[in-house]
Amino acid sequence: MANHLPLSPKHRKYTLDYIPAHKPVKNKDLHQAGQLMSLVREMIDMAYVYEGDTDTFYRKFLEKISRESLKERGIIEPESLLLTPKYNRMCSELRGDDAELWALLQAGFTTRELKMIYGHTNINSMYVKINRLKGRLSRKMQELMENRNL
């Protein structure tokens, strides 16, 4: 009998022992799952070590979930998310932070989660950044539609 609660299908894909029957496992998937498990273990260890020091724990936690840390681990890979046919033409002119932010939004990250990943102190600054990006993309989509009708 397993010594843990069963995970929902949504979260099972993040365990190392789960291999979907409908598709072969890629080394990249195993690497990503391993990195996620490693991150969880590090967070648990930090909770133990800094149990009485919430300020230090919070600072270390923010370091672990920063976009640089998550990119370094290969947990978030904006470049591969942008290669989907649906967004390729629309996002072809996005560069740097804009491309990364759009990819993370498309991957399902919420504004609150992005605020933490990007290290913003005010959620409103994240809303502004997202709305400006959506405005630029909206203009690009309009251009594509107009050129399509020519």
Secondary structure, DSSP 8 states (H G I E B T S, - for coil): --SS----HHHHTTSTT---TTS---HHHHHHHHHHHHHHHHHHHHHHHTTT-HHHHHHHHHHHTSHHHHHHHTS--HHHHTTSHHHHTTTTT--HHHHHHHHHHHTT--HHHHHHHHT-S-HHHHHHHHHHHHHHHHHHHHHHHHHHH-
